[in-house]
Amino acid sequence: MRPIDDVHIRRLDMSLLIVFDALLRSGRMSEVAREQGLTQSAVSHAVGRMREIFRDPLFVRNGSGVTPTPRARQLAEPIREAISAVRLAVRIGHGFDPAGSQRNFVIAAVDSLIAQVAPGLLRTLSAFAPGCRVSFVTLGLEALQEALAGGAVDLAVGAFGDGVPDTSQTDLYPETFLVVVRRGNPRVGDTLDLDLYCTLDHVLVSLSGNADGKVDAALTRLGRRRRVALVMPQFIPAFTTIAKSDAIMTAPSRVCRKLADLFDLRIFDPPLDVPGFRISVLRHRLSNGDPAVDWLETQVRQAMLPTAVPVGEEGAT
């Protein structure tokens, strides 16, 4: 007698798994239908088949969208792994031909790193992969983990500390911090000491909206505090704000050097010791061995590394 699991697997074709994964990510049947090139009735029919197979509602109506059941959330990771494994199996032996590929890649990064990698990547696409496209997105850590696991994001570039579960990480270069101040700020003269630093209003860039950063941890160790007046998710609006106010900002040294002249800002060393960090490329472990993602990672690394400032050249200007 054939095991019941085999009977269910025979009924569970790959298209159902892809619909399940897409619906788990978006929560809207109309969006899944548009993304997969299906009708909404086809998506509804696919969900109905999965409900029979898994003997669970899987998705419950919630306003204009759907909410996954606890069983659906339990199924999310193994189904994503199954999809990724099949995708990888299909690519085995085929290699990757950038000149003939129509692959659409997705990279997650903040705006300052997008600006750093995009010009070189665009030149590579134009010269060697004219049929490929790269889309950039900016995601918080939790959303990034989900997007990497589900294959919605191929690579991420950023600061990931000790790493993210189920991913592989390649360090690109070490980064430090500098402080930017509007030229003509009446409260800042030729130097920026710790007392003045703590007195001024600060702008902080944080994807999560958390107002505590590495600087605040360093200040706490000294028994000091600063006032974070604004928290922003991107660097360009933050630099614009500094240029039009008497607030200051502590930011990665490379973005400070790149944008200081553009926004007519002065640069100072922080008046305290703030630990640096590393900029890295991150990918999900299930993409290891995917020749297309291997190629993309190589191009990203080549686009990023030439811009790195040698260690020891981070003094104030």
KOLZALUM-90332 format. One record per atom (N, C-alpha, C): z, y, x; residue in one letter. Coordinates in steps of 0.05 Angstrom, whole numbers, padded with zeros to 5 digits, always signed. Atoms other than C-alpha are relative to their C-alpha. Layout:
N
ZYXa ...
This chain:
317
+00000-00024+00017m +00000+00000+00000m +00000+00025+00018m +00002-00025-00016r -00020+00069+00028r +00024+00018-00005r -00023-00018+00003p +00040+00115+00041p -00008+00024-00018p +00005-00023+00018i +00047+00171-00010i -00008+00025+00015i +00007-00023-00016d +00042+00223+00046d -00030+00000+00006d +00029+00001-00006d -00029+00199+00063d -00016+00007-00025d +00013-00007+00025v -00049+00206-00010v +00000+00030-00003v -00002-00029+00002h -00025+00278-00010h -00017+00014+00021h +00016-00012-00021i -00058+00294+00056i -00029-00001-00006i +00028+00002+00007r -00124+00269+00030r -00008+00021-00020r +00005-00020+00020r -00119+00319-00027r +00002+00029+00012r -00007-00026-00011l -00097+00376+00019l -00021+00008+00021l +00020-00008-00019d -00161+00404+00050d +00007+00026+00014d -00007-00023-00017m -00161+00459+00102m -00001+00027-00015m +00003-00025+00015s -00184+00513+00053s +00026+00007-00015s -00025-00005+00014l -00119+00504+00014l +00021+00012+00019l -00020-00010-00019l -00077+00514+00076l -00006+00029+00008l +00007-00027-00008i -00115+00577+00095i +00007+00019-00023i -00007-00017+00022v -00105+00606+00025v +00031+00003-00001v -00029-00001+00000f -00031+00588+00028f +00010+00020+00021f -00009-00017-00021d -00022+00623+00095d -00007+00029-00005d +00008-00028+00006a -00061+00685+00074a +00017+00011-00023a -00017-00010+00022l -00021+00690+00009l +00028+00005+00008l -00027-00004-00010l +00044+00683+00046l +00002+00026+00015l +00000-00025-00016r +00024+00741+00091r -00003+00025-00018r +00006-00025+00016s -00003+00789+00038s +00016+00002-00026s -00015-00001+00025g +00034+00769-00026g -00017+00010-00023g +00018-00009+00022r -00027+00790-00068r -00025-00017-00001r +00023+00018+00004m -00079+00743-00096m -00026+00015+00003m +00025-00015-00002s -00131+00798-00101s -00007+00006+00028s +00006-00006-00028e -00124+00815-00028e -00009-00026+00015e +00008+00025-00012v -00129+00741-00008v -00029-00007-00008v +00027+00005+00010a -00191+00734-00051a -00021+00016+00015a +00019-00018-00014r -00224+00794-00018r -00002-00009+00030r -00001+00008-00028e -00203+00771+00052e -00016-00026+00005e +00012+00026-00004q -00228+00700+00043q -00028-00003-00014q +00026+00001+00013g -00291+00717+00003g +00000-00018-00024g -00003+00017+00024l -00265+00681-00060l +00004+00017-00024l -00008-00013+00024t -00255+00699-00132t +00030-00004-00004t -00029+00003+00005q -00184+00709-00158q +00005-00026-00014q -00004+00025+00014s -00193+00649-00203s -00001-00024+00020s +00001+00021-00020a -00211+00607-00142a +00026-00001+00016a -00026-00001-00013v -00147+00630-00107v +00021-00012-00018v -00019+00011+00019s -00107+00614-00170s -00002-00030-00002s +00005+00029+00001h -00139+00545-00173h +00011-00014+00025h -00010+00011-00024a -00122+00533-00100a +00031-00002+00000a -00029+00000+00002v -00049+00552-00112v +00009-00022-00019v -00007+00021+00019g -00048+00505-00172g -00001-00027+00013g +00002+00026-00013r -00072+00447-00130r +00023-00004+00020r -00022+00003-00019m -00020+00461-00077m +00027-00005-00014m -00025+00005+00016r +00035+00464-00130r +00003-00029-00007r -00001+00028+00007e +00016+00394-00151e +00007-00017+00024e -00004+00015-00025i +00014+00368-00080i +00029+00002+00010i -00027-00005-00011f +00080+00399-00058f +00022-00002-00021f -00019+00003+00021r +00113+00392-00126r +00020+00023+00000r -00017-00024-00001d +00139+00463-00123d -00017+00024-00009d +00016-00023+00008p +00117+00530-00154p -00012+00016+00023p +00009-00013-00024l +00108+00558-00083l +00000+00030-00001l +00001-00029+00003f +00094+00629-00108f +00007+00007-00028f -00010-00009+00026v +00128+00666-00165v -00010+00029-00004v +00010-00027+00006r +00098+00727-00199r +00023+00021+00003r -00019-00021-00004n +00132+00792-00179n -00015+00027-00002n +00016-00024+00005g +00100+00854-00210g -00030-00006+00004g +00028+00004-00005s +00029+00859-00183s -00006-00021+00022s +00004+00020-00021g +00041+00807-00128g +00016-00025-00005g -00014+00025+00003v +00075+00741-00115v +00021-00001+00023v -00021+00004-00019t +00139+00721-00078t +00002-00030+00007t -00002+00029-00007p +00143+00655-00039p +00027-00012-00008p -00025+00014+00006t +00195+00605-00061t +00013-00010+00027t -00012+00011-00024p +00245+00576-00011p -00016-00022+00013p +00017+00022-00010r +00201+00514-00005r -00024+00011+00015r +00023-00012-00013a +00141+00557+00012a +00007+00012+00027a -00008-00011-00025r +00179+00593+00066r +00006-00022+00021r -00004+00023-00018q +00199+00526+00096q -00026-00011+00010q +00026+00011-00007l +00126+00505+00096l -00016+00018+00018l +00017-00020-00014a +00101+00569+00129a -00006-00008+00028a +00004+00005-00028e +00111+00551+00202e -00016-00025+00005e +00016+00024-00005p +00086+00479+00200p -00029+00002-00009p +00028-00003+00009i +00024+00499+00160i -00015+00019+00020i +00013-00017-00020r +00009+00556+00209r -00006-00015+00026r +00005+00016-00024e +00016+00508+00267e -00023-00019-00005e +00022+00018+00006a -00031+00459+00232a -00027+00014+00001a +00024-00015+00000i -00083+00513+00221i -00009+00007+00029i +00006-00007-00027s -00078+00537+00293s -00010-00024+00016s +00008+00024-00014a -00083+00466+00319a -00029-00008-00006a +00028+00007+00007v -00147+00453+00280v -00019+00020+00011v +00018-00020-00012r -00177+00519+00302r -00004-00005+00030r +00002+00006-00028l -00162+00501+00374l -00017-00025+00005l +00016+00025-00003a -00191+00431+00365a -00030+00005-00003a +00029-00006+00005v -00256+00460+00338v -00012+00014+00024v +00010-00015-00022r -00262+00505+00399r -00001-00016+00026r +00000+00016-00025i -00249+00450+00451i -00028-00008+00007i +00026+00008-00010g -00310+00438+00493g -00022+00021-00005g +00020-00020+00006h -00346+00500+00467h +00001+00024+00018h -00003-00023-00017g -00318+00551+00515g -00002+00026-00017g +00003-00025+00014f -00328+00624+00497f -00022+00016+00014f +00023-00016-00010d -00393+00663+00505d +00002+00028-00012d -00004-00027+00011p -00375+00737+00497p -00027+00013-00008p +00025-00013+00006a -00448+00757+00497a -00011-00008-00027a +00010+00010+00026g -00464+00715+00436g +00020-00002-00022g -00021+00003+00020s -00398+00717+00400s +00001+00023-00020s -00005-00020+00021q -00383+00753+00335q +00030+00002-00007q -00029+00002+00004r -00308+00746+00343r +00012+00028-00006r -00016-00024+00006n -00262+00799+00312n +00028-00004+00010n -00026+00003-00012f -00200+00806+00355f +00019+00021-00011f -00020-00019+00008v -00135+00840+00336v +00022+00001+00021v -00020-00005-00020i -00087+00871+00386i +00022+00018-00012i -00022-00016+00010a -00018+00899+00368a +00011+00016+00024a -00011-00018-00020a +00008+00959+00408a +00007+00026-00012a -00006-00027+00008v +00038+01028+00401v -00023+00019+00009v +00023-00018-00005d -00008+01089+00404d -00004+00006+00030d +00003-00007-00028s +00006+01106+00477s -00013-00023+00016s +00012+00022-00014l -00013+01036+00500l -00029-00005-00010l +00028+00002+00010i -00074+01034+00454i -00018+00020+00015i +00016-00020-00015a -00098+01098+00488a -00005-00009+00029a +00003+00010-00028q -00087+01064+00555q -00020-00022+00003q +00017+00024-00002v -00125+01000+00541v -00027+00004-00013v +00025-00002+00016a -00179+01022+00492a -00024+00008+00015a +00025-00009-00013p -00227+01060+00537p -00013-00022+00017p +00011+00021-00017g -00235+01003+00588g -00010-00023-00017g +00008+00022+00018l -00238+00951+00532l -00026+00007-00014l +00025-00008+00013l -00292+00990+00497l -00024-00002+00018l +00022+00003-00019r -00334+00992+00560r -00008-00029+00004r +00005+00028-00003t -00326+00917+00567t -00015-00011-00024t +00013+00010+00024l -00346+00903+00495l -00029+00010-00001l +00027-00010+00001s -00407+00948+00500s -00018-00014+00020s +00017+00012-00021a -00431+00916+00565a -00003-00030-00002a +00000+00029-00002f -00412+00843+00556f +00004-00015-00026f -00005+00014+00025a -00393+00828+00484a -00007+00018-00023a +00008-00020+00020p -00434+00873+00438p +00004-00009-00029p -00004+00010+00028g -00423+00828+00377g +00030-00002-00007g -00028+00003+00005c -00347+00828+00384c +00012+00027-00008c -00014-00024+00008r -00298+00877+00354r +00030-00004+00005r -00029+00000-00004v -00226+00895+00370v +00013+00019-00020v -00016-00017+00018s -00178+00922+00317s +00028+00003+00011s -00028-00005-00009f -00112+00954+00338f +00018+00004-00024f -00020-00005+00020v -00050+00951+00295v +00027+00005+00014v -00027-00006-00010t +00022+00975+00305t +00020-00014-00018t -00019+00016+00016l +00077+00927+00281l +00027+00000+00013l -00027+00005-00010g +00152+00921+00287g +00002-00029+00009g -00003+00025-00013l +00179+00861+00323l -00001-00024-00020l +00000+00022+00020e +00192+00817+00261e -00028-00005-00011e +00027+00003+00010a +00123+00831+00232a -00019-00010+00021a +00017+00009-00022l +00092+00820+00300l +00003-00031+00004l -00004+00029-00003q +00124+00751+00307q -00015-00016-00021q +00013+00014+00022e +00097+00731+00239e -00031+00002+00003e +00029-00003-00003a +00027+00759+00254a -00010-00017+00023a +00008+00017-00022l +00023+00723+00321l +00000-00030-00009l -00002+00028+00009a +00046+00657+00289a -00021-00007-00019a +00020+00005+00020g -00003+00664+00233g -00029+00004+00009g +00027-00005-00010g -00062+00682+00277g -00012+00026-00009g +00010-00026+00008a -00069+00751+00246a -00002+00020+00023a +00001-00016-00024v -00057+00782+00315v -00005-00019+00023v +00006+00017-00023d -00087+00752+00379d +00018+00006+00023d -00016-00008-00023l -00049+00792+00431l +00017+00024-00008l -00016-00024+00003a +00007+00843+00434a +00005+00012+00028a -00006-00013-00025v +00018+00894+00489v +00024+00018-00004v -00024-00017+00004g +00086+00927+00498g +00023-00009+00017g -00024+00007-00014a +00157+00919+00521a +00015-00020-00017a -00011+00021+00017f +00186+00853+00496f +00026-00012+00012f -00025+00009-00012g +00248+00845+00540g -00002-00028+00011g -00001+00027-00009d +00266+00773+00551d -00020-00019-00014d +00021+00016+00012g +00209+00750+00507g +00004-00004-00030g +00000+00005+00029v +00194+00729+00435v -00003-00030-00003v +00002+00029+00004p +00204+00657+00410p -00029-00009-00005p +00026+00013+00004d +00142+00612+00412d -00023+00016+00011d +00022-00015-00012t +00102+00660+00455t +00001-00004+00030t +00001-00002-00030s +00079+00665+00527s -00005+00029+00007s +00000-00028-00007q +00087+00731+00563q -00008+00004+00029q +00010-00006-00027t +00050+00759+00623t +00007+00030+00006t -00008-00028-00007d +00081+00821+00657d -00024+00014+00013d +00021-00016-00011l +00033+00877+00674l +00010+00019+00022l -00010-00018-00020y +00074+00930+00709y +00028+00010-00008y -00026-00011+00007p +00144+00960+00713p -00003+00029-00010p +00001-00027+00011e +00158+01024+00675e +00028+00012+00001e -00025-00015-00001t +00211+01078+00681t -00001+00022-00021t -00001-00022+00019f +00231+01140+00641f -00001+00027+00013f -00001-00028-00008l +00219+01214+00648l +00007+00016-00025l -00007-00018+00022v +00240+01274+00605v -00021+00021-00002v +00020-00022+00005v +00190+01323+00574v +00013+00022-00016v -00011-00024+00012v +00207+01394+00555v -00023+00020-00003v +00020-00020+00004r +00165+01450+00526r +00001+00021+00022r +00000-00022-00019r +00142+01499+00578r +00007+00026-00014r -00009-00024+00013g +00178+01563+00561g +00025-00005-00017g -00025+00006+00015n +00238+01527+00529n +00022+00018+00012n -00019-00020-00011p +00290+01583+00536p +00026-00013+00010p -00026+00012-00008r +00348+01534+00547r -00002-00017+00025r +00003+00017-00024v +00318+01495+00606v -00013+00016+00022v +00011-00014-00024g +00309+01527+00674g -00013-00019+00019g +00013+00016-00020d +00290+01495+00739d +00012-00028+00002d -00012+00026-00001t +00338+01437+00731t +00010-00008-00028t -00010+00011+00026l +00363+01392+00675l +00023-00018+00007l -00023+00016-00007d +00434+01369+00685d +00010-00015-00025d -00008+00018+00022l +00472+01319+00642l +00013+00015-00023l -00012-00016+00022d +00512+01371+00603d -00021+00012-00018d +00021-00012+00015l +00450+01408+00582l -00016-00022-00015l +00015+00022+00012y +00414+01342+00568y +00014-00010-00025y -00015+00010+00023c +00469+01320+00520c +00002+00022-00022c -00003-00022+00019t +00471+01389+00486t -00026+00003-00017t +00025-00005+00013l +00397+01393+00468l -00006-00021-00021l +00010+00019+00020d +00364+01360+00407d -00020-00018+00014d +00018+00020-00011h +00326+01297+00423h -00019-00012-00021h +00019+00015+00016v +00264+01264+00394v -00002-00028+00012v +00001+00027-00009l +00262+01188+00398l -00023-00015-00014l +00021+00016+00011v +00202+01142+00388v +00011-00029-00003v -00010+00027+00007s +00223+01077+00353s -00015-00011-00023s +00015+00013+00022l +00180+01030+00312l +00019-00008-00023l -00019+00010+00020s +00242+01003+00276s +00015+00022-00014s -00015-00022+00012g +00271+01071+00261g +00029+00001+00011g -00027+00000-00012n +00333+01054+00302n +00003+00024+00018n -00004-00024-00015a +00362+01117+00332a +00015-00005+00026a -00014+00006-00025d +00397+01081+00389d -00020-00014+00019d +00018+00011-00019g +00355+01068+00451g +00014-00006+00026g -00011+00006-00027k +00364+01051+00525k +00016+00024+00010k -00015-00024-00009v +00386+01123+00538v +00028+00001-00012v -00026-00002+00013d +00442+01119+00487d +00019-00021+00012d -00017+00020-00012a +00468+01055+00518a +00010+00010+00027a -00008-00011-00026a +00468+01089+00587a +00020+00022-00003a -00018-00022+00004l +00503+01150+00559l +00028-00011-00009l -00025+00012+00009t +00556+01106+00525t +00016-00010+00024t -00014+00010-00024r +00572+01075+00593r +00013+00023+00015r -00011-00024-00013l +00586+01146+00618l +00020+00015-00018l -00017-00013+00019g +00627+01164+00557g -00012+00025-00012g +00014-00024+00010r +00574+01214+00534r -00017-00008-00024r +00018+00004+00023r +00530+01222+00473r -00022+00022-00001r +00021-00020+00005r +00466+01258+00454r -00005+00002-00030r +00007-00002+00028r +00440+01283+00387r -00029-00006-00003r +00028+00007+00007v +00377+01247+00364v -00006+00013-00027v +00006-00015+00024a +00349+01296+00314a -00022-00012-00016a +00023+00012+00014l +00284+01261+00298l -00007-00027+00012l +00009+00026-00009v +00261+01188+00302v -00028-00003-00011v +00029+00002+00008m +00185+01176+00300m -00011-00027+00009m +00011+00026-00007p +00143+01112+00302p -00022+00001+00021p +00023-00002-00019q +00088+01139+00349q +00005+00023+00019q -00005-00020-00021f +00084+01180+00412f -00015+00027-00004f +00015-00025+00003i +00029+01231+00395i +00014+00020-00018i -00015-00020+00016p +00068+01263+00337p +00026+00009+00014p -00024-00008-00014a +00130+01262+00381a -00006+00021+00021a +00007-00020-00020f +00096+01299+00438f -00009+00026-00013f +00007-00024+00014t +00067+01348+00388t +00025+00016-00009t -00025-00013+00009t +00137+01362+00362t +00014+00013+00023t -00012-00011-00023i +00164+01373+00432i -00014+00026+00008i +00016-00023-00009a +00108+01422+00447a +00005+00024-00018a -00004-00022+00019k +00127+01464+00386k +00029+00004-00007k -00029-00002+00006s +00203+01461+00390s +00016+00003+00026s -00017-00001-00024d +00262+01467+00437d +00015-00026+00003d -00011+00027-00004a +00279+01393+00431a -00013-00012+00025a +00011+00014-00023i +00267+01345+00489i -00004-00029-00007i +00004+00029+00005m +00245+01273+00494m +00000-00015+00026m +00000+00019-00023t +00258+01216+00543t -00020-00022-00008t +00022+00018+00007a +00196+01172+00544a -00010-00015+00025a +00011+00014-00023p +00159+01122+00589p -00016+00019+00018p +00011-00018-00020s +00135+01155+00653s -00030+00003-00002s +00029-00003+00000r +00061+01139+00645r -00010+00016-00023r +00008-00016+00023v +00055+01168+00576v +00008+00029+00004v -00008-00028-00006c +00093+01230+00599c -00020+00013+00019c +00019-00012-00019r +00046+01241+00658r -00027+00004-00013r +00026-00002+00012k -00015+01228+00615k -00002+00023-00020k +00001-00019+00022l +00004+01276+00559l +00013+00027+00007l -00014-00025-00006a +00046+01330+00594a -00019+00024+00002a +00019-00022-00003d -00014+01373+00614d -00013+00006-00026d +00014-00004+00026l -00048+01363+00547l +00017+00017-00019l -00018-00014+00018f +00013+01389+00510f +00015+00023+00014f -00013-00021-00015d +00034+01439+00564d +00030-00004+00002d -00028+00007-00002l +00100+01405+00577l +00009-00001+00030l -00012+00005-00026r +00146+01403+00638r +00013-00027+00001r -00011+00027-00003i +00171+01337+00666i +00024+00001+00019i -00025+00002-00017f +00241+01322+00694f +00008-00029+00002f -00013+00026-00001d +00276+01261+00719d +00024+00000-00019d -00025+00001+00017p +00331+01238+00670p +00024+00005+00018p -00024-00007-00015p +00399+01265+00693p +00021-00023-00001p -00017+00024+00000l +00428+01194+00688l -00018-00024+00006l +00014+00024-00007d +00409+01124+00708d -00007-00015-00025d +00009+00015+00023v +00367+01092+00652v -00016-00024+00010v +00015+00024-00010p +00345+01020+00665p -00029+00001-00010p +00028+00001+00007g +00270+01011+00666g -00006-00026-00016g +00008+00023+00015f +00230+00957+00632f -00028-00008+00010f +00027+00009-00009r +00164+00919+00639r -00019+00000-00024r +00021+00002+00021i +00100+00926+00599i -00014-00027+00004i +00011+00027-00002s +00072+00857+00583s -00021-00005-00022s +00018+00010+00020v +00018+00820+00545v +00013-00025-00012v -00013+00022+00015l +00044+00772+00492l -00021-00014-00017l +00017+00016+00018r +00008+00715+00456r +00016-00023-00010r -00014+00023+00011h +00030+00658+00412h -00007-00025+00017h +00005+00024-00016r +00037+00591+00448r -00022-00017-00012r +00021+00016+00012l -00011+00559+00398l -00028+00010+00007l +00027-00011-00008s -00067+00604+00425s -00005-00008+00029s +00005+00008-00027n -00058+00576+00495n -00022-00021+00001n +00023+00018+00000g -00123+00541+00512g -00023+00009-00017g +00022-00011+00016d -00164+00583+00464d -00016+00018+00020d +00015-00015-00021p -00220+00608+00511p -00006+00029-00008p +00005-00028+00009a -00233+00670+00468a +00024+00018+00005a -00024-00016-00005v -00161+00694+00472v +00005+00002+00030v -00002-00002-00029d -00160+00676+00546d -00017+00022+00011d +00018-00021-00009w -00220+00721+00556w +00010+00028-00008w -00011-00026+00009l -00189+00777+00515l +00023+00009+00017l -00024-00007-00016e -00124+00774+00554e -00009+00010+00028e +00010-00009-00026t -00163+00780+00619t -00011+00028-00001t +00011-00027+00003q -00200+00841+00594q +00022+00021-00004q -00022-00019+00005v -00135+00874+00570v +00014+00005+00027v -00014-00003-00025r -00102+00861+00637r -00016+00018+00019r +00017-00017-00018q -00161+00891+00675q -00001+00029-00009q +00001-00027+00010a -00162+00951+00629a +00027+00015+00004a -00026-00012-00003m -00087+00963+00638m +00008+00005+00029m -00011+00000-00027l -00073+00949+00711l -00010+00024+00017l +00008-00023-00017p -00116+01004+00743p +00014+00025-00006p -00013-00025+00007t -00076+01057+00707t +00029+00000+00009t -00028+00001-00008a -00010+01033+00735a +00006+00017+00024a -00008-00017-00023v +00026+01082+00781v +00017-00017+00019v -00016+00016-00018p +00053+01048+00844p +00030+00006-00002p -00029-00003+00002v +00128+01037+00843v +00009+00020+00022v -00010-00020-00019g +00165+01095+00876g -00013+00027-00002g +00013-00026+00003e +00120+01151+00851e +00008+00012-00027e -00009-00010+00026e +00162+01168+00790e +00017+00025+00001e -00016-00024-00002g +00192+01234+00814g -00008+00021-00020g +00006-00021+00019a +00196+01295+00770a -00021+00020+00011a +00019-00021-00008t +00142+01349+00771t +00008+00026-00013t 
